[in-house]
Amino acid sequence: RSNVISRPIGTLYDECLINAKAIRHSVEGKIAVLYSGGIDSEIVVQSFLEANIPIDIYIIRFNNNFNLHDIEWATKFCNSRNLSYTFLDLDIHKWLDGEVEKYA
């Protein structure tokens, strides 16, 4: 089995740092994180920060303010930590109508 972990499992905090470092070592260049404003992507951002690994943060902004609450939380989180971020504007209707590949 290739998915067996041969080391003791650490705390959630420790495992997040281990995985952030593993990602850093497995890719070349900058690491981009798509931060939705939700708790899962916030943990990802925080894990890279705690591991002192620089990242580029991207926040998707749906047209018509469909995700305004999420954007407000994400920008508040980033601003409170002096993190820069870039908005990626997404027309959710066009995306749902078949432009998935364009945005990917």
C-alpha positions in Angstrom: 0.0 0.0 0.0 1.4 3.3 -1.0 -0.9 5.4 1.2 0.3 4.0 4.5 1.8 6.6 6.8 4.9 5.2 8.4 5.3 8.0 11.0 3.2 9.0 14.0 0.3 11.3 13.1 0.7 14.7 14.7 -1.8 17.4 15.7 -3.8 19.1 13.0 -1.4 22.1 13.3 1.6 19.9 12.9 0.1 18.0 9.9 -0.8 21.3 8.2 2.8 22.5 8.5 4.1 19.2 7.3 1.9 19.3 4.2 2.6 23.0 3.5 6.3 22.2 3.5 5.8 19.1 1.4 3.9 21.2 -1.2 6.8 23.7 -1.2 9.3 21.0 -1.8 7.3 19.3 -4.6 6.7 22.3 -6.8 8.9 24.9 -8.5 8.1 28.6 -8.6 5.4 30.4 -6.7 2.6 28.8 -4.9 -0.9 30.2 -5.7 -3.7 29.7 -3.2 -7.3 30.2 -4.1 -8.8 31.7 -0.9 -12.6 31.5 -0.9 -13.1 33.1 2.5 -14.1 29.7 3.9 -12.5 27.9 6.8 -10.8 25.2 4.7 -9.0 27.7 2.4 -8.2 29.9 5.5 -6.4 27.0 7.1 -4.4 26.5 3.9 -3.4 30.1 3.9 -2.6 30.1 7.6 -0.5 26.9 7.2 1.7 28.4 4.6 2.1 31.5 6.7 3.0 29.5 9.8 5.6 27.6 7.8 7.1 30.9 6.5 6.3 29.9 2.9 5.4 32.8 0.6 2.2 32.4 -1.5 0.2 34.4 -3.9 -3.4 34.7 -2.7 -6.3 34.8 -5.2 -9.9 35.6 -4.3 -12.7 34.8 -6.7 -15.2 37.6 -7.0 -18.5 36.5 -8.6 -20.5 39.0 -10.6 -23.6 40.6 -9.0 -22.0 40.2 -5.5 -23.1 36.6 -5.3 -20.2 35.8 -2.9 -19.9 39.2 -1.2 -20.0 37.7 2.3 -17.1 35.4 1.5 -15.1 38.3 -0.2 -15.6 40.5 2.9 -14.3 37.8 5.2 -11.3 36.9 2.9 -10.2 40.5 2.5 -10.6 41.2 6.2 -8.4 38.2 7.0 -5.8 39.2 4.5 -5.8 42.9 5.5 -5.5 42.1 9.2 -2.3 40.2 8.3 -1.0 42.6 5.7 -1.3 40.0 3.0 -1.7 41.1 -0.6 -4.2 39.4 -2.8 -5.6 39.5 -6.3 -9.2 39.3 -7.3 -10.2 37.0 -10.1 -13.5 38.2 -11.5 -15.9 35.4 -12.5 -19.2 35.7 -14.4 -20.9 32.8 -12.7 -23.6 32.5 -15.3 -21.1 32.2 -18.2 -19.1 29.7 -16.1 -22.1 27.5 -15.5 -23.0 27.8 -19.2 -19.8 26.1 -20.3 -16.9 28.4 -19.9 -15.3 26.2 -17.2 -12.2 25.6 -19.3 -11.6 29.3 -19.8 -11.5 29.9 -16.1 -9.5 26.8 -15.3 
